[in-house]
Amino acid sequence: MNSFEFKNPTKIIFGKDQIQKIATEIPKDAKILLLYGGGSIKKNGIYQQVTQALSGFEFEEFGGIPANPEYSILLDALNVIKTKKITFLLAVGGGSVIDGVKFLSSAALYEGNEPWEILSKRIPTAKGMPFGTVLTLPATGSEMNSGAVITRAETKEKLTMGGSGLFPVFSILDPCVVASIPERQIANGLADAFTHVLEQYMTYPINALLQDRFAESIMQTLIEVAPAILKDPSDYKAASNFMWSCTMALNGLIQKGVPTDWAIHMMGHELTALYGIDHARTLAIIAESHYTYNFEAKKKKLAQYAERVWNITEGNLEAKALAGIRKTTEFYQSIGIDTKLSDYIDNYEGTAEEIARRFEERGMTGLGEHKSLSPTDAENIVKMAY
């Protein structure tokens, strides 16, 4: 196992009727900006619960943060923060809203001229404006980590950011919110969380026994609850396990002491930036090709995954590893997610070359756990995913 340090300061408040606890978690003298997405929280009762909890505070609102939080819209929110002298941010939404608030947390204290530099120059945020979250869509794990992904439509870019100053102060996780989530978004959440675990697990053996079993248990839980939560989102037991699995998939715990990959995410981000395909679905598009292309480097962990997660005991190491890839694709498809780029767009020719060009331009010349995947390798992987 590799050496590591681990600190996660986010306070989790989990369970039914917990939104009211916002009032005890925010400083009484805070001036709050409440941020949310397209307005679904006003239809499912979450907005009413949040604003009631904030009734004793001074707060402003900013709605309309889209899926794949858009830089230009976030600049409008940043202007509100500065003109209204906001001191605390509250994200009410899924990963996109929370990621957008993380950018705002960083940008609010950024001393440079152009906040996009935080992303383009990969500047880590050591201190941000404090913020909390009310999770409405389990998927990304952003409610308990310090990373974010921001989109800029003007340049068709989707870049990552992070830093120790971007952990939420608190996150409220009420599984009851899952009942109002559309089936497509639940499927996305399942796929997103599942792939988050794969990216931290599907590398090479390093004798991190507990970390492997943490990861495997999260994947097994997602597989087990997927049919139930898709059939009945109001099933509280299934919703609880779904929500907590999504959070545990990317709160930093399972990646400590082990190598991690993230190449699937880097390629997937480009598909979203270019075509607007749902983030989780871009991961499903790339996964099979990535694991097939890197089969020799990953076959030991693929075989272990096939045995422990999918109970595949027949065949030699290579046969089990191939079965693991197949079962992964079948899982995505079983929850209604297509796994080829041609399932989403017609004019896909040239996509692989464009992604390779972007990676080269940004200096992203060594992806994956070994930092050995070149832009040309990425081009080949994306072509396999057509």
C-alpha positions, 0 to 999 in steps of 0.5 A: 500500500502507498503512503498517504494522508487523509483528512475529510472535514465535511460533516454529513447529516444523513436521514429523513427530515434533516434539511431543517438542521441547516439553521444550526450549521450556518453562522448566525451572522452569515449573509447567504447566497442560496444557489440551485439549478433549473427549479425542480426543487420548487416542485418537490418541496425541497425549496420550501424546506430550505427557505423555511430553515433559512427564515432567520437568516439574511439570504439572496437566491441565484437559480438556473445553474445548468447541468455541466455548470456553465462558466458564464452563468457562474460569473453572474453568480459571482457578481451577486456574491461581490455586490451583495457582500455574501459570506456563505454559500448554500448549494441545493442540488446535485453535482452540477450545482455543488461543483458550480458553488465550489468554483464560486467558493474559490473565485470569490477569494481569487485575487487574479483578473480572470477566474477561469485561470483557476481551471486553465492554470490548475491553481489549487484552492487552499482557502475558499468561501465557506459553503454547505450543500443539500444534496438532491441528486446522488451521483457525483460525490461532490457533497463530500469531496474537494473537486469540481468540473466546470464547463465553458461553452464558448470554448467547448472546454470542461476542466477540473479544479480542486484543493483543500479549501473546497470541502463543504462545511456540511452536507445534508443527505435526505434519501427522501429526495430520490423519490422525485428524481427522473429515471434517467437521472437515477440511471446516471447516478448509478453509472457515475458512482460505479465508474468513480469506483472503477477509476480508483480500483481498476489499476494493478494490485498493490496489496491494499486489501481493505481499500479493494474490499471497500471499493468492491462493496460499493460496487456490489451495493450499487448493483444490488440496489439498482433494480429496486431504485429504478423500479421505485425511487420512493423505496427509502431503504434502496434510496438510502443505500444508493445515496450513501454509496454515491457519496462513499464512491468519491469522498477520498477514502477508497483512493488512499494508498492505491494508484488511481486512473481517471483516464475514462473521466478525462476522455468523457469530459471531452465528449460532454464538452463537444456534444453535451452528452450526459457526463455519466453516459460518456463514462459508459461510452469509454469504459469498455474500450479503455479496459480492452485497450489496456487489457494487459496492464489491468488484467489482474485487477479485472480478473479480481473484480470479475471474481469478487464483484460478479462471482465469476469463478470459471476460466483462467485469469484472462478469461475472467478479466474479459468477463469483467469487462463484459459484465461492466458493459452489461451493467450499464446497459441493464440500467438503460445506458447506451455504451457506444458514441454512435448511440448518441450522435451521428457525426462522430467521425473526427471526435477521437482526433479532436480529443487527442489534439486537445490533450496535446495542446493542454500538455495532457500527455500521460494519462492513467495510473502509469501516466503512460497513455499518450494523446494517440492512445486516447485517440485509439480508445475513443475510436474503439468507442464509436 
